[in-house]
């Protein structure tokens, strides 16, 4: 799951507003804190990290601060069954 793009996965959370650490378990990015009270859309989870994440990319990297309608050059998904 680590590569050039963040991977959209089929998981949803309340839209996150902050990032934190894994508490010494990992240096991977983790943005799942602070649920937004003003957003009407959920947070669509991105996993793995992208080329901009450098050392914060990894198998535990997860971001829930983007809505399902975000479109960026560094977001993708896997086509597999």
Secondary structure, DSSP 8 states (H G I E B T S, - for coil): --SSSEEEEEEEES-EEEEE--TTS--S-EEEEEE-SS-SS-EEEEES--TTSGGG-STT-EE--S-TT---TTEE-----
